Structures are given as C-alpha cells and as structure tokens.
Amino acid sequence: MTEDTNTKLITAHIMLPKTLVLVLPGSMFGSAESQLGRKAREYRNAIAEEILSHDGHFAVIDGCLSDEIQRGFDDVIEKGLSNAILAAERMGCPNSISAVRMYGCDTGEVAYDGWQENRSYCLDKYFDGPDDAAEFLSEHLETSEITVTGAWATLDDSSGCVNGVVQTLRSLMPNIQVRISETAIFEEYEDGELDGLRSSIL
C-alpha cells in the first residue's frame, strides 16, 4: 500500500461520524431515583445535554423499564435521533442505523405494550439483551469512535450494562476507540463518594 493510499484511508476514517450509544435509559428513572435520590435528575440532565450536543450516529438500547422514561427525556431521545439523521446526511454517509432505537432488555423480558411506537422502523426485531444489540451495531456501524452512556456502569468494569456494551464493542471493533462517557450513571454514585472524581478516573 502506498503512503498516499494509506493517508487517504486514515483521512476517510477520521471523517466518519462519531457514535453515541444510550444504554437502558429507563433505568435512569425509577431505578436510579430509588438508589440515588434527587441526584438522579442531575445525572439525567447531563446525559440529555450530551445527546442534544452530539453530532453523529445515535443508537438507543431500550429495556423493559423504558416505559418509565418521562416525556421530556423521551423528547430528548427523539431529537437526538433526528439530529443523527441530519448529521449522517450532512456527512454523506447515511445508513439504516445512523439513528436507531432497539430493544434488548438485560432481564430478558419481552417488550412492553407500546414499545413498538418507539422502535426504529428499519429494525423490526428484539435482541437478547444489550450485549446482543451491541453485537448487531458492531456489524453495521461505520464510525470513527464510540461513546457509551446510560445505566448502569461500574468503575472496576466488574458489572453494569454500560460496561457490557463497551466490552462487546471493543472486542468486535478492535480498531475503533470505544469508551464509557463521563455522563454514564455509575453504581458507585450510590455511596456519594464518586461525585467530582469521575473525570480523573475514567
């Protein structure tokens, strides 16, 4: 491969859209509030800001608790999906998962009544959990890097659906940088000791 060809390939890779993956947003509501109290809203607001400012592909992995998502945040998700479509068109690389909302519950429960209204019309299928949905993404995403947020994450990588999605994407997309967002909701928040420390730890 000539140096000129290699440079073109690197440039093309850099120009690919970045991807934001939101994992189990329903767990950011009732589940998070029961464990984190009023802090849960602060963390949700940070995720909402990240979604609205993101410029690139956007994928959402719903679970059985997504029926707890409040209307305002659901509007944020819809706006994020619309922005992702516009970004893909502007960058000249739209595809069916530039903006996609999938169902892959970590408990294995079937989709609740009404979830079909949220799903992406290009994708009429359910996945066996977030990791299975992430595997599907790995097969179809054309992206320069991936950021994963949502609930829950752990600092030691021992558990958490966010961590599971990251591990799956890293193993199947070894040439793509995959990271956990600073906005992800960590189990360690429950003891109150993580606030203000996450940027220095991640």
URSUL-V813444 format. One record per pair of residues at least 6 apart in sequence whose C-alpha atoms are under 7 Angstrom apart, sorted by the first residue. I is the first residue (numbers start at 0). GAP is how many residues later the second one is. Records with the same first field share a line. If there is no record, write none. Layout:
BEGIN
I: GAP ; GAP
END
This chain:
BEGIN
12: 131
13: 130
15: 126 ; 127 ; 128
16: 39 ; 40 ; 126 ; 127
17: 38 ; 39 ; 125 ; 126 ; 127 ; 128
18: 37 ; 38 ; 39 ; 124 ; 126 ; 127 ; 128
19: 37 ; 38 ; 39 ; 126 ; 127 ; 128
20: 37 ; 38 ; 39 ; 126 ; 127 ; 128
21: 37 ; 38 ; 39 ; 126 ; 127 ; 128
22: 37 ; 38 ; 39 ; 126 ; 127 ; 128 ; 139
23: 37 ; 38 ; 39 ; 126 ; 127
24: 37 ; 41 ; 125 ; 126
25: 37 ; 39 ; 40 ; 41 ; 42 ; 43
26: 38 ; 124
27: 16 ; 123
28: 39 ; 40
29: 38
31: 8
32: 7
34: 155
35: 154
42: 140 ; 142
45: 137
46: 136
47: 28
50: 29
51: 24 ; 28
54: 29 ; 32
55: 28 ; 31 ; 32
56: 27 ; 31 ; 41 ; 42
57: 22 ; 23 ; 26 ; 40 ; 41 ; 42
58: 40 ; 41 ; 42
59: 40 ; 41 ; 42
60: 40 ; 41 ; 42 ; 43 ; 69
61: 40 ; 41 ; 42 ; 43
62: 40 ; 41 ; 42 ; 43
63: 41 ; 45 ; 47 ; 48
80: 18
83: 14 ; 15
84: 13 ; 14
87: 6 ; 10
95: 26
99: 20
100: 18 ; 19
101: 17 ; 18 ; 24
102: 23 ; 24
103: 22 ; 23 ; 24 ; 25 ; 26 ; 29
104: 23 ; 24 ; 25
105: 23 ; 24
107: 20 ; 21
126: 6
129: 31 ; 35
130: 33 ; 34 ; 37
133: 31 ; 34 ; 35
134: 33 ; 34
137: 31 ; 34 ; 35
143: 32
144: 31 ; 32 ; 33
145: 31 ; 32 ; 33
146: 31 ; 32 ; 33 ; 34
147: 14 ; 18 ; 31 ; 32 ; 33
148: 13 ; 31 ; 32 ; 34 ; 35
149: 12 ; 34 ; 35
150: 10 ; 11 ; 33 ; 34
151: 8 ; 9 ; 10 ; 33 ; 34 ; 35
152: 7 ; 8 ; 9 ; 10 ; 31 ; 32 ; 33 ; 34
153: 6 ; 9 ; 32 ; 33 ; 34
156: 6
165: 12 ; 13 ; 14
168: 9
169: 8
181: 16 ; 17
187: 6
188: 6
END
